[in-house]
Amino acid sequence: MRIIIPIAIIIFLNGCASQKPVRIADHKKDVLLETNYGNITVRLSDETPLHRDNFLKLVKNRYYNGLLFHRVINQFMIQAGDPDSRKAPAGKPLGNGGPGYTIPAEFRHSLFHKKGVIAAARKGDGVNPERASSGSQFYIVQGKVWTEGGLDTLQYTRRGGRNIPAEHRTVYMQTGGTPHLDQAYTVFGEVVAGLPVIDSIAAVATSKGPDRDRPLEDVVIKKAKLIKRKQ
């Protein structure tokens, strides 16, 4: 997925006559993902406006309807948003599709990888040093509950000594998450209803073949839509 200049994103977000544009009122709505395992409600962050508006635009234009959670790893995350997954035959490897553009990273200290956050997938650092996000693929964190010792080890190995803030540590030890992804992938919202659905999806049997980590039985986003916030 190649990186293109930001103006392409602006053009997409402005839309055209056949697309539903993002309106200011949409910023106060949540996104409901209706899946064959239950419903997940996501609240997007105003701290990441590029990712927020892009996700809203895709939802309003039915981009996610019929797509699969094509990559599922228990105690880690569930991933969706590849347009090639719609009606994909069993056994087909997935994960390389998208809308043809990327989004500049929007890393924020306050947005970290606790259980239930939604974040943008992306290409690896070797081909994507700016860590630009996929235009459509996202993941929802399940993660695991950490011990203080485990976080200490992580801090001085996989994170290269980068400090894990005390307030983040508390959440990781009480609620769980994937702290090694912090400030490397853009978090742009969180689940406000439906966490048990994430656990159910994360527990499904997955392939060990060429389509590695794809659920053996499809997990489908039947419909994604904007809904009024309950609080």
C-alpha positions as CSV (number, residue, x, y, z in Angstrom):
1,M,0.0,0.0,0.0
2,R,1.9,3.1,-1.2
3,I,2.1,6.4,0.6
4,I,0.7,9.3,-1.3
5,I,0.7,13.0,-0.6
6,P,-1.9,14.2,1.9
7,I,-3.9,16.2,-0.6
8,A,-5.3,12.8,-1.9
9,I,-6.8,12.3,1.6
10,I,-8.4,15.8,1.4
11,I,-9.9,15.0,-2.0
12,F,-11.4,11.7,-0.7
13,L,-12.8,13.3,2.4
14,N,-14.4,16.0,0.4
15,G,-16.2,13.3,-1.5
16,C,-18.1,13.6,-4.7
17,A,-21.8,13.7,-5.7
18,S,-22.2,10.0,-5.3
19,Q,-20.7,9.9,-1.8
20,K,-22.1,10.9,1.5
21,P,-19.9,13.6,3.1
22,V,-18.9,13.8,6.7
23,R,-20.8,16.6,8.6
24,I,-19.9,18.3,11.8
25,A,-22.9,16.6,13.5
26,D,-21.3,13.2,12.7
27,H,-18.5,13.9,15.1
28,K,-21.0,13.5,18.0
29,K,-22.2,10.1,16.8
30,D,-20.9,6.6,17.5
31,V,-20.2,3.8,15.1
32,L,-22.2,0.5,15.4
33,L,-20.6,-2.6,14.0
34,E,-23.2,-5.3,13.6
35,T,-21.4,-8.7,13.4
36,N,-22.6,-12.3,13.3
37,Y,-21.2,-12.5,16.8
38,G,-23.0,-9.5,18.2
39,N,-22.8,-5.7,18.2
40,I,-19.8,-3.5,18.9
41,T,-20.2,0.2,19.5
42,V,-17.1,2.4,18.8
43,R,-16.6,6.1,19.9
44,L,-14.0,7.9,17.7
45,S,-11.5,10.4,19.1
46,D,-11.5,14.1,18.3
47,E,-7.8,14.0,19.0
48,T,-7.2,12.2,15.7
49,P,-9.3,14.1,13.2
50,L,-7.9,12.6,10.0
51,H,-8.6,9.1,11.2
52,R,-11.9,10.0,12.7
53,D,-13.2,11.7,9.5
54,N,-11.9,8.9,7.3
55,F,-13.6,6.2,9.3
56,L,-16.8,8.1,9.4
57,K,-16.6,8.6,5.6
58,L,-16.1,4.9,5.0
59,V,-18.9,4.0,7.3
60,K,-21.4,6.4,5.8
61,N,-20.6,5.1,2.4
62,R,-21.1,1.4,3.4
63,Y,-17.4,0.5,2.8
64,Y,-17.3,-1.9,5.7
65,N,-20.6,-3.7,5.1
66,G,-19.9,-7.4,4.4
67,L,-16.2,-7.3,5.2
68,L,-14.6,-9.9,7.4
69,F,-12.6,-9.8,10.6
70,H,-9.9,-11.5,8.5
71,R,-7.1,-11.7,11.1
72,V,-7.8,-12.8,14.7
73,I,-5.2,-13.5,17.4
74,N,-6.4,-14.4,20.8
75,Q,-5.1,-12.2,23.6
76,F,-3.9,-9.7,21.0
77,M,-6.4,-8.2,18.6
78,I,-9.1,-8.7,15.9
79,Q,-8.5,-7.0,12.5
80,A,-10.9,-6.0,9.7
81,G,-11.2,-3.5,6.8
82,D,-9.7,-5.3,3.8
83,P,-12.2,-4.8,0.9
84,D,-10.8,-8.1,-0.7
85,S,-12.4,-10.0,2.2
86,R,-16.0,-9.4,1.0
87,K,-17.2,-12.8,-0.2
88,A,-13.7,-14.1,-0.1
89,P,-13.5,-17.9,-0.7
90,A,-12.4,-20.1,2.2
91,G,-8.6,-20.3,2.5
92,K,-7.8,-17.1,0.6
93,P,-5.0,-15.1,2.3
94,L,-6.2,-11.6,3.1
95,G,-4.8,-8.4,4.5
96,N,-3.4,-6.4,1.5
97,G,-6.5,-4.6,0.3
98,G,-7.5,-1.0,0.9
99,P,-8.9,2.1,-0.7
100,G,-5.6,3.2,-2.4
101,Y,-4.4,5.8,0.0
102,T,-2.8,6.1,3.5
103,I,-3.3,8.5,6.4
104,P,-0.5,10.3,8.2
105,A,0.1,9.0,11.7
106,E,-1.6,10.8,14.6
107,F,0.1,9.5,17.7
108,R,-1.2,11.0,20.9
109,H,0.1,10.4,24.5
110,S,-3.4,10.0,25.9
111,L,-4.4,7.3,23.3
112,F,-2.7,4.1,24.1
113,H,-3.4,0.4,23.5
114,K,-5.6,-0.6,26.4
115,K,-8.2,-3.3,25.8
116,G,-11.0,-2.1,23.6
117,V,-9.3,0.6,21.6
118,I,-9.6,0.8,17.8
119,A,-6.4,1.5,15.9
120,A,-5.2,1.7,12.3
121,A,-3.3,-1.2,10.8
122,R,-0.3,-0.3,8.5
123,K,2.6,-1.5,6.5
124,G,5.8,-2.3,8.5
125,D,8.6,0.2,9.2
126,G,10.8,-1.2,6.6
127,V,8.6,0.1,3.8
128,N,6.7,2.7,5.8
129,P,9.1,4.6,7.9
130,E,6.6,7.4,8.5
131,R,4.2,4.8,10.0
132,A,1.3,6.0,7.9
133,S,-1.9,4.2,8.5
134,S,-3.9,2.0,6.1
135,G,-6.8,3.9,4.6
136,S,-9.3,1.3,5.8
137,Q,-7.9,-1.6,7.8
138,F,-8.2,-1.4,11.5
139,Y,-7.9,-3.6,14.6
140,I,-9.6,-3.7,18.0
141,V,-7.4,-4.6,20.9
142,Q,-8.1,-7.5,23.2
143,G,-4.6,-7.9,24.7
144,K,-3.9,-9.4,28.0
145,V,-3.6,-8.3,31.7
146,W,0.0,-7.5,32.5
147,T,2.1,-7.8,35.7
148,E,4.4,-5.1,36.8
149,G,7.3,-7.3,36.2
150,G,6.1,-8.0,32.7
151,L,5.8,-4.3,31.9
152,D,9.3,-3.7,33.3
153,T,10.7,-6.4,31.0
154,L,8.8,-5.0,28.0
155,Q,9.9,-1.5,28.7
156,Y,13.6,-2.4,28.6
157,T,13.4,-4.8,25.7
158,R,10.8,-4.4,23.0
159,R,10.2,-0.7,23.8
160,G,13.9,0.0,23.8
161,G,13.8,1.5,27.3
162,R,11.0,4.0,26.4
163,N,9.0,4.7,29.6
164,I,5.5,3.3,30.2
165,P,3.7,6.1,32.1
166,A,2.3,5.2,35.5
167,E,-1.3,5.9,34.5
168,H,-0.9,3.6,31.5
169,R,0.7,0.9,33.7
170,T,-2.3,0.8,36.0
171,V,-4.7,0.3,33.1
172,Y,-2.5,-2.5,31.6
173,M,-2.4,-4.3,34.9
174,Q,-6.1,-3.9,35.6
175,T,-7.8,-4.0,32.2
176,G,-5.1,-5.3,29.9
177,G,-3.9,-4.3,26.4
178,T,-1.0,-4.4,24.0
179,P,1.6,-1.8,25.3
180,H,4.3,-2.8,22.8
181,L,2.2,-1.1,20.1
182,D,2.0,2.3,21.8
183,Q,3.2,5.3,19.7
184,A,3.8,2.9,16.7
185,Y,0.2,2.5,15.5
186,T,-2.4,5.3,15.6
187,V,-5.2,4.7,18.1
188,F,-8.3,6.7,17.1
189,G,-11.1,5.6,19.3
190,E,-12.4,2.9,21.7
191,V,-15.2,0.5,22.2
192,V,-18.0,1.8,24.5
193,A,-20.2,-1.3,24.3
194,G,-19.6,-4.8,23.2
195,L,-16.3,-5.8,24.8
196,P,-17.6,-9.4,25.4
197,V,-18.2,-9.6,21.6
198,I,-14.5,-8.9,21.1
199,D,-13.6,-11.7,23.4
200,S,-15.9,-14.1,21.6
201,I,-14.4,-13.2,18.2
202,A,-10.8,-13.5,19.5
203,A,-11.5,-17.0,20.8
204,V,-12.6,-18.5,17.4
205,A,-10.6,-21.2,15.7
206,T,-8.2,-19.8,13.0
207,S,-6.2,-21.1,10.1
208,K,-2.6,-22.2,10.4
209,G,-2.2,-22.4,6.6
210,P,-1.4,-19.7,3.9
211,D,-4.4,-17.7,5.3
212,R,-2.8,-17.8,8.7
213,D,-4.9,-16.3,11.5
214,R,-8.1,-16.0,9.4
215,P,-11.1,-17.5,11.2
216,L,-12.1,-20.9,9.9
217,E,-15.7,-19.7,9.9
218,D,-16.2,-16.2,8.7
219,V,-16.7,-13.4,11.2
220,V,-18.6,-10.8,9.2
221,I,-19.3,-7.1,9.7
222,K,-22.9,-7.3,8.5
223,K,-23.4,-3.6,8.7
224,A,-21.6,-0.5,10.0
225,K,-23.6,2.6,10.7
226,L,-23.6,5.8,12.7
227,I,-25.9,5.9,15.7
228,K,-26.8,8.5,18.3
229,R,-24.7,8.5,21.4
230,K,-26.4,7.2,24.5
231,Q,-24.2,9.3,26.8
